Amino acid sequence: MLKDHPTLRDCQEFHRWLDLEKGFSSDLPLNMMLLMEEVGEVAKEVRRFDHAQNDLGLEDKLVTARDHLEEELADCLAYIVKLANYTDIDLEQAYLKKMHYNVHRVWND
């Protein structure tokens, strides 16, 4: 099971266990397609959240929209972790390496 404050490595380890436990497919194209489906759901929930923010006085609507967005973002993270696992990438190390690059990168306007 996952710790209360997992690292990306912990998440990768959890998904290795979960894939075995549930018999999930490690097919890369299939999992990429499933990630893209989840990204589409995030887009839908971002739109719903944005509309809810503009509806003054409807706090329940905003909370519901945030809850749905939270779930879809978690699904996306799960598929990204799984894709890293299936390609033997240490996602935590990859993230740190990329962010180190970004800190020193010159961004074009």
A tleap script that builds the chain and sets N, CA, C and O, in Angstrom:
source leaprc.protein.ff14SB
mol = sequence {
  NMET LEU LYS ASP HIE PRO THR LEU ARG ASP
  CYS GLN GLU PHE HIE ARG TRP LEU ASP LEU
  GLU LYS GLY PHE SER SER ASP LEU PRO LEU
  ASN MET MET LEU LEU MET GLU GLU VAL GLY
  GLU VAL ALA LYS GLU VAL ARG ARG PHE ASP
  HIE ALA GLN ASN ASP LEU GLY LEU GLU ASP
  LYS LEU VAL THR ALA ARG ASP HIE LEU GLU
  GLU GLU LEU ALA ASP CYS LEU ALA TYR ILE
  VAL LYS LEU ALA ASN TYR THR ASP ILE ASP
  LEU GLU GLN ALA TYR LEU LYS LYS MET HIE
  TYR ASN VAL HIE ARG VAL TRP ASN CASP
}
set mol.1.N position { 0.831 -1.193 0.000 }
set mol.1.CA position { 0.000 0.000 0.000 }
set mol.1.C position { 0.872 1.252 0.000 }
set mol.1.O position { 2.060 1.210 0.321 }
set mol.2.N position { 0.249 2.353 -0.366 }
set mol.2.CA position { 0.966 3.626 -0.415 }
set mol.2.C position { 1.122 4.245 0.967 }
set mol.2.O position { 0.266 4.084 1.837 }
set mol.3.N position { 2.209 4.943 1.148 }
set mol.3.CA position { 2.455 5.696 2.374 }
set mol.3.C position { 1.562 6.945 2.387 }
set mol.3.O position { 0.953 7.291 1.375 }
set mol.4.N position { 1.493 7.607 3.532 }
set mol.4.CA position { 0.721 8.846 3.636 }
set mol.4.C position { 1.301 9.960 2.764 }
set mol.4.O position { 0.558 10.781 2.225 }
set mol.5.N position { 2.618 9.988 2.627 }
set mol.5.CA position { 3.289 11.018 1.828 }
set mol.5.C position { 4.260 10.335 0.859 }
set mol.5.O position { 5.474 10.371 1.056 }
set mol.6.N position { 3.709 9.712 -0.192 }
set mol.6.CA position { 4.560 8.935 -1.093 }
set mol.6.C position { 5.425 9.803 -2.000 }
set mol.6.O position { 5.044 10.910 -2.380 }
set mol.7.N position { 6.576 9.283 -2.331 }
set mol.7.CA position { 7.419 9.882 -3.358 }
set mol.7.C position { 6.955 9.327 -4.702 }
set mol.7.O position { 6.113 8.430 -4.754 }
set mol.8.N position { 7.502 9.860 -5.772 }
set mol.8.CA position { 7.186 9.292 -7.083 }
set mol.8.C position { 7.649 7.837 -7.165 }
set mol.8.O position { 6.994 7.003 -7.790 }
set mol.9.N position { 8.774 7.543 -6.533 }
set mol.9.CA position { 9.251 6.143 -6.517 }
set mol.9.C position { 8.254 5.241 -5.802 }
set mol.9.O position { 7.999 4.121 -6.244 }
set mol.10.N position { 7.692 5.725 -4.704 }
set mol.10.CA position { 6.666 4.958 -3.998 }
set mol.10.C position { 5.452 4.710 -4.898 }
set mol.10.O position { 4.885 3.618 -4.908 }
set mol.11.N position { 5.071 5.726 -5.640 }
set mol.11.CA position { 3.937 5.581 -6.557 }
set mol.11.C position { 4.245 4.546 -7.635 }
set mol.11.O position { 3.392 3.730 -7.985 }
set mol.12.N position { 5.462 4.585 -8.154 }
set mol.12.CA position { 5.835 3.597 -9.167 }
set mol.12.C position { 5.800 2.192 -8.582 }
set mol.12.O position { 5.314 1.263 -9.226 }
set mol.13.N position { 6.307 2.033 -7.380 }
set mol.13.CA position { 6.291 0.720 -6.728 }
set mol.13.C position { 4.846 0.251 -6.506 }
set mol.13.O position { 4.524 -0.912 -6.746 }
set mol.14.N position { 3.998 1.143 -6.056 }
set mol.14.CA position { 2.594 0.803 -5.845 }
set mol.14.C position { 1.939 0.328 -7.146 }
set mol.14.O position { 1.207 -0.662 -7.148 }
set mol.15.N position { 2.199 1.027 -8.239 }
set mol.15.CA position { 1.576 0.645 -9.508 }
set mol.15.C position { 2.147 -0.661 -10.067 }
set mol.15.O position { 1.447 -1.384 -10.776 }
set mol.16.N position { 3.392 -0.965 -9.761 }
set mol.16.CA position { 3.912 -2.286 -10.136 }
set mol.16.C position { 3.107 -3.368 -9.418 }
set mol.16.O position { 2.700 -4.362 -10.018 }
set mol.17.N position { 2.886 -3.150 -8.115 }
set mol.17.CA position { 2.096 -4.094 -7.322 }
set mol.17.C position { 0.656 -4.160 -7.833 }
set mol.17.O position { 0.115 -5.249 -8.022 }
set mol.18.N position { 0.034 -2.997 -8.056 }
set mol.18.CA position { -1.371 -2.954 -8.468 }
set mol.18.C position { -1.576 -3.630 -9.826 }
set mol.18.O position { -2.556 -4.351 -10.015 }
set mol.19.N position { -0.669 -3.406 -10.762 }
set mol.19.CA position { -0.769 -4.052 -12.074 }
set mol.19.C position { -0.764 -5.565 -11.941 }
set mol.19.O position { -1.555 -6.253 -12.587 }
set mol.20.N position { 0.131 -6.089 -11.097 }
set mol.20.CA position { 0.184 -7.539 -10.878 }
set mol.20.C position { -1.077 -8.027 -10.176 }
set mol.20.O position { -1.654 -9.046 -10.557 }
set mol.21.N position { -1.496 -7.300 -9.157 }
set mol.21.CA position { -2.668 -7.674 -8.361 }
set mol.21.C position { -3.940 -7.712 -9.206 }
set mol.21.O position { -4.768 -8.609 -9.049 }
set mol.22.N position { -4.094 -6.727 -10.108 }
set mol.22.CA position { -5.322 -6.601 -10.898 }
set mol.22.C position { -5.197 -7.177 -12.304 }
set mol.22.O position { -6.189 -7.267 -13.028 }
set mol.23.N position { -3.989 -7.566 -12.693 }
set mol.23.CA position { -3.790 -8.125 -14.027 }
set mol.23.C position { -3.920 -7.100 -15.142 }
set mol.23.O position { -4.348 -7.434 -16.247 }
set mol.24.N position { -3.551 -5.842 -14.855 }
set mol.24.CA position { -3.652 -4.789 -15.860 }
set mol.24.C position { -2.637 -5.015 -16.973 }
set mol.24.O position { -1.542 -5.525 -16.734 }
set mol.25.N position { -3.006 -4.637 -18.175 }
set mol.25.CA position { -2.143 -4.776 -19.341 }
set mol.25.C position { -1.019 -3.747 -19.295 }
set mol.25.O position { -1.223 -2.600 -18.896 }
set mol.26.N position { 0.163 -4.174 -19.707 }
set mol.26.CA position { 1.304 -3.270 -19.798 }
set mol.26.C position { 1.560 -2.842 -21.242 }
set mol.26.O position { 2.638 -2.342 -21.563 }
set mol.27.N position { 0.583 -3.035 -22.097 }
set mol.27.CA position { 0.700 -2.650 -23.505 }
set mol.27.C position { 0.847 -1.128 -23.606 }
set mol.27.O position { -0.040 -0.384 -23.188 }
set mol.28.N position { 1.975 -0.671 -24.166 }
set mol.28.CA position { 2.257 0.767 -24.222 }
set mol.28.C position { 1.225 1.557 -25.025 }
set mol.28.O position { 0.696 2.546 -24.516 }
set mol.29.N position { 0.921 1.158 -26.258 }
set mol.29.CA position { -0.071 1.944 -27.006 }
set mol.29.C position { -1.442 1.990 -26.310 }
set mol.29.O position { -2.103 3.029 -26.313 }
set mol.30.N position { -1.859 0.889 -25.726 }
set mol.30.CA position { -3.129 0.872 -25.011 }
set mol.30.C position { -3.107 1.847 -23.844 }
set mol.30.O position { -4.045 2.626 -23.671 }
set mol.31.N position { -2.059 1.815 -23.050 }
set mol.31.CA position { -1.974 2.699 -21.890 }
set mol.31.C position { -1.818 4.157 -22.301 }
set mol.31.O position { -2.300 5.047 -21.601 }
set mol.32.N position { -1.154 4.415 -23.421 }
set mol.32.CA position { -1.056 5.789 -23.932 }
set mol.32.C position { -2.439 6.270 -24.350 }
set mol.32.O position { -2.808 7.412 -24.076 }
set mol.33.N position { -3.200 5.412 -25.006 }
set mol.33.CA position { -4.558 5.768 -25.411 }
set mol.33.C position { -5.421 6.059 -24.179 }
set mol.33.O position { -6.197 7.015 -24.170 }
set mol.34.N position { -5.282 5.237 -23.151 }
set mol.34.CA position { -6.055 5.443 -21.929 }
set mol.34.C position { -5.659 6.749 -21.241 }
set mol.34.O position { -6.515 7.440 -20.688 }
set mol.35.N position { -4.362 7.092 -21.271 }
set mol.35.CA position { -3.916 8.375 -20.721 }
set mol.35.C position { -4.555 9.523 -21.492 }
set mol.35.O position { -5.029 10.487 -20.891 }
set mol.36.N position { -4.570 9.427 -22.809 }
set mol.36.CA position { -5.159 10.498 -23.617 }
set mol.36.C position { -6.652 10.645 -23.328 }
set mol.36.O position { -7.180 11.757 -23.318 }
set mol.37.N position { -7.318 9.539 -23.097 }
set mol.37.CA position { -8.735 9.596 -22.716 }
set mol.37.C position { -8.896 10.356 -21.401 }
set mol.37.O position { -9.800 11.180 -21.260 }
set mol.38.N position { -8.022 10.078 -20.445 }
set mol.38.CA position { -8.073 10.767 -19.157 }
set mol.38.C position { -7.754 12.252 -19.308 }
set mol.38.O position { -8.349 13.083 -18.622 }
set mol.39.N position { -6.825 12.593 -20.194 }
set mol.39.CA position { -6.502 14.008 -20.439 }
set mol.39.C position { -7.737 14.727 -20.983 }
set mol.39.O position { -8.005 15.871 -20.615 }
set mol.40.N position { -8.483 14.058 -21.854 }
set mol.40.CA position { -9.731 14.641 -22.349 }
set mol.40.C position { -10.719 14.883 -21.219 }
set mol.40.O position { -11.421 15.894 -21.207 }
set mol.41.N position { -10.774 13.956 -20.271 }
set mol.41.CA position { -11.656 14.128 -19.123 }
set mol.41.C position { -11.188 15.281 -18.235 }
set mol.41.O position { -12.010 15.994 -17.659 }
set mol.42.N position { -9.868 15.467 -18.122 }
set mol.42.CA position { -9.348 16.617 -17.379 }
set mol.42.C position { -9.803 17.909 -18.056 }
set mol.42.O position { -10.234 18.842 -17.379 }
set mol.43.N position { -9.711 17.969 -19.376 }
set mol.43.CA position { -10.138 19.172 -20.098 }
set mol.43.C position { -11.606 19.488 -19.810 }
set mol.43.O position { -11.963 20.644 -19.587 }
set mol.44.N position { -12.437 18.476 -19.815 }
set mol.44.CA position { -13.860 18.660 -19.519 }
set mol.44.C position { -14.054 19.193 -18.106 }
set mol.44.O position { -14.856 20.100 -17.887 }
set mol.45.N position { -13.323 18.634 -17.148 }
set mol.45.CA position { -13.470 19.046 -15.756 }
set mol.45.C position { -12.876 20.425 -15.499 }
set mol.45.O position { -13.372 21.155 -14.641 }
set mol.46.N position { -11.821 20.797 -16.226 }
set mol.46.CA position { -11.276 22.153 -16.110 }
set mol.46.C position { -12.323 23.162 -16.580 }
set mol.46.O position { -12.518 24.204 -15.955 }
set mol.47.N position { -12.985 22.844 -17.675 }
set mol.47.CA position { -14.046 23.726 -18.169 }
set mol.47.C position { -15.166 23.848 -17.140 }
set mol.47.O position { -15.657 24.945 -16.877 }
set mol.48.N position { -15.568 22.712 -16.555 }
set mol.48.CA position { -16.614 22.726 -15.533 }
set mol.48.C position { -16.165 23.542 -14.309 }
set mol.48.O position { -16.943 24.321 -13.759 }
set mol.49.N position { -14.924 23.359 -13.896 }
set mol.49.CA position { -14.388 24.097 -12.748 }
set mol.49.C position { -14.363 25.593 -13.035 }
set mol.49.O position { -14.754 26.399 -12.191 }
set mol.50.N position { -13.903 25.959 -14.225 }
set mol.50.CA position { -13.832 27.366 -14.618 }
set mol.50.C position { -15.217 28.002 -14.593 }
set mol.50.O position { -15.379 29.117 -14.097 }
set mol.51.N position { -16.201 27.312 -15.115 }
set mol.51.CA position { -17.578 27.831 -15.108 }
set mol.51.C position { -18.078 27.960 -13.669 }
set mol.51.O position { -18.742 28.938 -13.325 }
set mol.52.N position { -17.759 26.975 -12.832 }
set mol.52.CA position { -18.211 27.005 -11.436 }
set mol.52.C position { -17.585 28.169 -10.683 }
set mol.52.O position { -18.225 28.751 -9.807 }
set mol.53.N position { -16.348 28.518 -11.009 }
set mol.53.CA position { -15.699 29.659 -10.353 }
set mol.53.C position { -16.422 30.965 -10.673 }
set mol.53.O position { -16.439 31.894 -9.865 }
set mol.54.N position { -17.015 31.020 -11.857 }
set mol.54.CA position { -17.699 32.240 -12.289 }
set mol.54.C position { -19.132 32.330 -11.769 }
set mol.54.O position { -19.755 33.388 -11.870 }
set mol.55.N position { -19.665 31.241 -11.214 }
set mol.55.CA position { -21.017 31.232 -10.665 }
set mol.55.C position { -20.956 31.611 -9.191 }
set mol.55.O position { -20.838 30.748 -8.322 }
set mol.56.N position { -21.036 32.890 -8.924 }
set mol.56.CA position { -20.937 33.387 -7.549 }
set mol.56.C position { -22.075 32.827 -6.703 }
set mol.56.O position { -23.223 32.762 -7.143 }
set mol.57.N position { -21.739 32.428 -5.497 }
set mol.57.CA position { -22.743 31.941 -4.564 }
set mol.57.C position { -23.084 30.475 -4.710 }
set mol.57.O position { -23.958 29.972 -4.005 }
set mol.58.N position { -22.414 29.783 -5.606 }
set mol.58.CA position { -22.690 28.350 -5.798 }
set mol.58.C position { -21.478 27.531 -5.375 }
set mol.58.O position { -20.875 26.828 -6.186 }
set mol.59.N position { -21.128 27.631 -4.094 }
set mol.59.CA position { -19.949 26.950 -3.557 }
set mol.59.C position { -20.028 25.439 -3.732 }
set mol.59.O position { -19.009 24.800 -3.995 }
set mol.60.N position { -21.216 24.854 -3.593 }
set mol.60.CA position { -21.371 23.401 -3.759 }
set mol.60.C position { -20.970 22.966 -5.164 }
set mol.60.O position { -20.348 21.919 -5.344 }
set mol.61.N position { -21.325 23.764 -6.141 }
set mol.61.CA position { -20.980 23.458 -7.536 }
set mol.61.C position { -19.461 23.488 -7.730 }
set mol.61.O position { -18.905 22.649 -8.439 }
set mol.62.N position { -18.797 24.456 -7.100 }
set mol.62.CA position { -17.344 24.572 -7.204 }
set mol.62.C position { -16.662 23.398 -6.521 }
set mol.62.O position { -15.698 22.850 -7.056 }
set mol.63.N position { -17.140 23.007 -5.359 }
set mol.63.CA position { -16.558 21.866 -4.637 }
set mol.63.C position { -16.717 20.590 -5.458 }
set mol.63.O position { -15.779 19.799 -5.550 }
set mol.64.N position { -17.872 20.381 -6.045 }
set mol.64.CA position { -18.105 19.197 -6.878 }
set mol.64.C position { -17.187 19.204 -8.098 }
set mol.64.O position { -16.614 18.175 -8.457 }
set mol.65.N position { -17.050 20.359 -8.727 }
set mol.65.CA position { -16.180 20.468 -9.896 }
set mol.65.C position { -14.727 20.184 -9.517 }
set mol.65.O position { -14.015 19.501 -10.254 }
set mol.66.N position { -14.288 20.703 -8.379 }
set mol.66.CA position { -12.920 20.460 -7.913 }
set mol.66.C position { -12.707 18.968 -7.619 }
set mol.66.O position { -11.657 18.414 -7.945 }
set mol.67.N position { -13.694 18.329 -7.011 }
set mol.67.CA position { -13.596 16.895 -6.712 }
set mol.67.C position { -13.442 16.072 -7.982 }
set mol.67.O position { -12.628 15.150 -8.035 }
set mol.68.N position { -14.227 16.407 -9.010 }
set mol.68.CA position { -14.123 15.680 -10.274 }
set mol.68.C position { -12.770 15.915 -10.945 }
set mol.68.O position { -12.161 14.985 -11.473 }
set mol.69.N position { -12.309 17.159 -10.920 }
set mol.69.CA position { -11.006 17.474 -11.502 }
set mol.69.C position { -9.898 16.730 -10.772 }
set mol.69.O position { -8.976 16.206 -11.397 }
set mol.70.N position { -9.989 16.686 -9.462 }
set mol.70.CA position { -9.009 15.961 -8.644 }
set mol.70.C position { -8.912 14.498 -9.070 }
set mol.70.O position { -7.813 13.963 -9.217 }
set mol.71.N position { -10.049 13.859 -9.267 }
set mol.71.CA position { -10.067 12.450 -9.672 }
set mol.71.C position { -9.424 12.246 -11.038 }
set mol.71.O position { -8.651 11.309 -11.232 }
set mol.72.N position { -9.743 13.121 -11.976 }
set mol.72.CA position { -9.206 12.960 -13.327 }
set mol.72.C position { -7.702 13.241 -13.377 }
set mol.72.O position { -6.971 12.573 -14.108 }
set mol.73.N position { -7.243 14.218 -12.609 }
set mol.73.CA position { -5.799 14.469 -12.544 }
set mol.73.C position { -5.072 13.270 -11.934 }
set mol.73.O position { -3.988 12.902 -12.386 }
set mol.74.N position { -5.667 12.665 -10.911 }
set mol.74.CA position { -5.072 11.471 -10.295 }
set mol.74.C position { -5.002 10.328 -11.306 }
set mol.74.O position { -4.016 9.593 -11.346 }
set mol.75.N position { -6.043 10.178 -12.118 }
set mol.75.CA position { -6.019 9.139 -13.156 }
set mol.75.C position { -4.882 9.376 -14.138 }
set mol.75.O position { -4.191 8.436 -14.530 }
set mol.76.N position { -4.685 10.630 -14.538 }
set mol.76.CA position { -3.589 10.952 -15.464 }
set mol.76.C position { -2.241 10.620 -14.841 }
set mol.76.O position { -1.381 10.024 -15.489 }
set mol.77.N position { -2.061 11.005 -13.595 }
set mol.77.CA position { -0.803 10.705 -12.912 }
set mol.77.C position { -0.574 9.195 -12.858 }
set mol.77.O position { 0.546 8.729 -13.062 }
set mol.78.N position { -1.621 8.440 -12.586 }
set mol.78.CA position { -1.492 6.980 -12.527 }
set mol.78.C position { -0.998 6.428 -13.865 }
set mol.78.O position { -0.104 5.581 -13.889 }
set mol.79.N position { -1.567 6.896 -14.973 }
set mol.79.CA position { -1.129 6.397 -16.279 }
set mol.79.C position { 0.286 6.842 -16.617 }
set mol.79.O position { 1.027 6.085 -17.244 }
set mol.80.N position { 0.680 8.039 -16.221 }
set mol.80.CA position { 2.054 8.483 -16.449 }
set mol.80.C position { 3.024 7.602 -15.663 }
set mol.80.O position { 4.068 7.206 -16.181 }
set mol.81.N position { 2.678 7.298 -14.424 }
set mol.81.CA position { 3.506 6.410 -13.599 }
set mol.81.C position { 3.604 5.038 -14.249 }
set mol.81.O position { 4.685 4.452 -14.306 }
set mol.82.N position { 2.483 4.525 -14.738 }
set mol.82.CA position { 2.484 3.209 -15.373 }
set mol.82.C position { 3.359 3.201 -16.629 }
set mol.82.O position { 4.120 2.258 -16.845 }
set mol.83.N position { 3.256 4.243 -17.456 }
set mol.83.CA position { 4.081 4.316 -18.662 }
set mol.83.C position { 5.563 4.359 -18.298 }
set mol.83.O position { 6.385 3.736 -18.971 }
set mol.84.N position { 5.904 5.084 -17.247 }
set mol.84.CA position { 7.302 5.107 -16.791 }
set mol.84.C position { 7.725 3.708 -16.355 }
set mol.84.O position { 8.829 3.269 -16.676 }
set mol.85.N position { 6.867 3.012 -15.634 }
set mol.85.CA position { 7.192 1.650 -15.206 }
set mol.85.C position { 7.430 0.730 -16.399 }
set mol.85.O position { 8.399 -0.028 -16.419 }
set mol.86.N position { 6.554 0.797 -17.382 }
set mol.86.CA position { 6.635 -0.123 -18.515 }
set mol.86.C position { 7.857 0.131 -19.386 }
set mol.86.O position { 8.250 -0.731 -20.172 }
set mol.87.N position { 8.463 1.315 -19.252 }
set mol.87.CA position { 9.654 1.652 -20.039 }
set mol.87.C position { 10.902 1.753 -19.171 }
set mol.87.O position { 11.945 2.227 -19.621 }
set mol.88.N position { 10.786 1.298 -17.912 }
set mol.88.CA position { 11.904 1.261 -16.969 }
set mol.88.C position { 12.538 2.643 -16.764 }
set mol.88.O position { 13.760 2.789 -16.778 }
set mol.89.N position { 11.679 3.648 -16.573 }
set mol.89.CA position { 12.139 5.009 -16.306 }
set mol.89.C position { 11.865 5.330 -14.845 }
set mol.89.O position { 10.753 5.134 -14.354 }
set mol.90.N position { 12.877 5.820 -14.161 }
set mol.90.CA position { 12.725 6.310 -12.791 }
set mol.90.C position { 12.126 7.705 -12.915 }
set mol.90.O position { 12.837 8.671 -13.195 }
set mol.91.N position { 10.833 7.805 -12.709 }
set mol.91.CA position { 10.112 9.046 -12.949 }
set mol.91.C position { 10.582 10.177 -12.033 }
set mol.91.O position { 10.663 11.330 -12.458 }
set mol.92.N position { 10.890 9.848 -10.787 }
set mol.92.CA position { 11.374 10.878 -9.866 }
set mol.92.C position { 12.691 11.465 -10.364 }
set mol.92.O position { 12.871 12.682 -10.369 }
set mol.93.N position { 13.603 10.603 -10.779 }
set mol.93.CA position { 14.899 11.068 -11.288 }
set mol.93.C position { 14.714 11.845 -12.589 }
set mol.93.O position { 15.365 12.868 -12.802 }
set mol.94.N position { 13.834 11.365 -13.451 }
set mol.94.CA position { 13.570 12.055 -14.716 }
set mol.94.C position { 12.998 13.448 -14.470 }
set mol.94.O position { 13.374 14.410 -15.140 }
set mol.95.N position { 12.086 13.548 -13.506 }
set mol.95.CA position { 11.480 14.834 -13.170 }
set mol.95.C position { 12.538 15.808 -12.634 }
set mol.95.O position { 12.614 16.957 -13.070 }
set mol.96.N position { 13.343 15.340 -11.694 }
set mol.96.CA position { 14.375 16.203 -11.124 }
set mol.96.C position { 15.365 16.672 -12.190 }
set mol.96.O position { 15.758 17.838 -12.208 }
set mol.97.N position { 15.760 15.775 -13.063 }
set mol.97.CA position { 16.687 16.110 -14.143 }
set mol.97.C position { 16.078 17.172 -15.057 }
set mol.97.O position { 16.744 18.143 -15.415 }
set mol.98.N position { 14.820 16.988 -15.430 }
set mol.98.CA position { 14.157 17.928 -16.329 }
set mol.98.C position { 13.950 19.290 -15.665 }
set mol.98.O position { 14.128 20.319 -16.316 }
set mol.99.N position { 13.580 19.315 -14.388 }
set mol.99.CA position { 13.371 20.589 -13.702 }
set mol.99.C position { 14.689 21.330 -13.493 }
set mol.99.O position { 14.726 22.560 -13.538 }
set mol.100.N position { 15.771 20.584 -13.263 }
set mol.100.CA position { 17.098 21.210 -13.177 }
set mol.100.C position { 17.416 21.889 -14.509 }
set mol.100.O position { 17.919 23.013 -14.536 }
set mol.101.N position { 17.125 21.209 -15.595 }
set mol.101.CA position { 17.326 21.786 -16.929 }
set mol.101.C position { 16.465 23.040 -17.099 }
set mol.101.O position { 16.944 24.064 -17.587 }
set mol.102.N position { 15.191 22.959 -16.696 }
set mol.102.CA position { 14.278 24.100 -16.865 }
set mol.102.C position { 14.706 25.330 -16.066 }
set mol.102.O position { 14.542 26.462 -16.521 }
set mol.103.N position { 15.261 25.099 -14.864 }
set mol.103.CA position { 15.715 26.225 -14.037 }
set mol.103.C position { 16.801 27.008 -14.769 }
set mol.103.O position { 16.860 28.234 -14.673 }
set mol.104.N position { 17.644 26.310 -15.485 }
set mol.104.CA position { 18.760 26.951 -16.162 }
set mol.104.C position { 18.462 27.283 -17.626 }
set mol.104.O position { 19.301 27.851 -18.325 }
set mol.105.N position { 17.289 26.933 -18.069 }
set mol.105.CA position { 16.899 27.152 -19.464 }
set mol.105.C position { 16.519 28.611 -19.698 }
set mol.105.O position { 15.958 29.271 -18.823 }
set mol.106.N position { 16.835 29.095 -20.890 }
set mol.106.CA position { 16.394 30.432 -21.291 }
set mol.106.C position { 15.101 30.240 -22.069 }
set mol.106.O position { 15.070 29.585 -23.110 }
set mol.107.N position { 14.035 30.829 -21.536 }
set mol.107.CA position { 12.714 30.699 -22.162 }
set mol.107.C position { 12.525 31.809 -23.170 }
set mol.107.O position { 12.761 32.980 -22.873 }
set mol.108.N position { 12.101 31.439 -24.352 }
set mol.108.CA position { 11.836 32.422 -25.406 }
set mol.108.C position { 10.468 33.038 -25.202 }
set mol.108.O position { 9.528 32.375 -24.766 }
set mol.109.N position { 10.374 34.309 -25.523 }
set mol.109.CA position { 9.080 35.011 -25.400 }
set mol.109.C position { 8.203 34.730 -26.575 }
set mol.109.O position { 7.082 35.232 -26.644 }
savepdb mol mol.pdb
quit
